[in-house]
Amino acid sequence: MPKRIPVRASDLRGYGRLAIEATLGITQLVENLHRNIQRTPGILAEPARTPTKGITGLVYRTIRGVTRLVGGGIDVALAQLASLLGQPGESSGQREALLAALNGVLGDHLAASANPLAIPMQLRREGQALALTAEGLTAAILKPSAKILLLVHGLCMNDLQWRRHAHDHGAALAADGGYTPLYLHYNSGVHVSSNGRTFAERIEKLLQAWPVPVQELTIIGHSMGGLVSRSACHYAQEAGHDWPRYLRKMVFLGTPHQGAPLERAGNWVDVILGKSPYTAAFARLGKIRSAGITDLRHGSVLDADWIDRDRFARGQRKPAFVALPQGVQCYAIAASIAAKSSALRERILGDGLVPLPSALGQQDDPQRCLAFPKTQQWIGYRMNHMDLLDRKEVYAKLREWLAIKADAA
């Protein structure tokens, strides 16, 4: 019998709201399609944006009105249920994974609509949120080290997923190198820069409350987590935070520094569908993807890359270039699903999600390349994006770069 996934009353409210919003969205999509068909325009005519009129318009307005009325009643009932039941702490890996995936795809909408399913940013250990006070950290961490390790997950993932096939880079580095690992848990569907700014603030509070004097801080970011970490460094400097002076090393695992081609391909689909009035309604389906996903198109890490811009438009200038933080030893690990002996074009394809040049911070314009020294780059072959979380070869590089002796364990 499959294991039951714990569901909280607040989860039910969140899923209920999404169902109502989905019904409204589909109604609008169908109405838009209906309107364009009524007009019988040319195949490449400008799509109509106005609602239908007459009896047809009345039907669609009635559907929307009833949906909102029913949705409001369900939300009120579930809110009362939540207040009666409270907020039980029971969760599971399956529930956490489901919420993380949902936040990755729709997280900006969940946050903007105050949906209970939206993940708040927290630093956690073993899935439990840490109170960033001296008392809270002392109670949660038995023997805090002077060496703090922060691990930042990628898109549609959560902090528990650093453990894969019984291996967790953070736990292993704690055992072998004396680090205290902490894991960031965040809504990967909001803009990278928004997460970066908040992450910078969380680190500042963390170091101010750390129970013992801090000697060094290290950050490991997987995939989008590397972009969030670079963004945090930028906004920490801008805000005059103290924590960057403790930051010694950053390691990026499969981070799309120069963007991800799958998101760029998705953007092309939006443009093509939007060119005809007969398919324009369906282009909206592609545009439900989150701000976090569209930030991956070119590896955006700043607010200026998206404020007052249409994030789905093509032909916009590339994001502002942000160099690696000064005075910090930065390392890049990339992966390729091809063998090392394969043709260059096959190896460059990368780990299935991120091409090798992007993970290594390289591109055609030398002014926009990230300055990873050759000795601080490494490529793993016959390895996919998720393999970076548990392959022994990757952990061996982490041990080497973080100056952990082979016999330290």
PyMOL commands that set and color helices and strands:
alter all, ss='L'
color gray80, all
select helices_A, chain A and resi 9-39+54-85+93-112+134-140+159-162+169-177+192-209+224-239+243-246+261-273+280-286+291-295+303-305+344-348+356-359+366-368+374-376+386-389+392-401
alter helices_A, ss='H'
color red, helices_A
select strands_A, chain A and resi 122-125+128-129+147-152+163-164+167-168+180-185+216-222+247-253+329-336+377-381
alter strands_A, ss='S'
color yellow, strands_A
deselect
rebuild
show_as cartoon
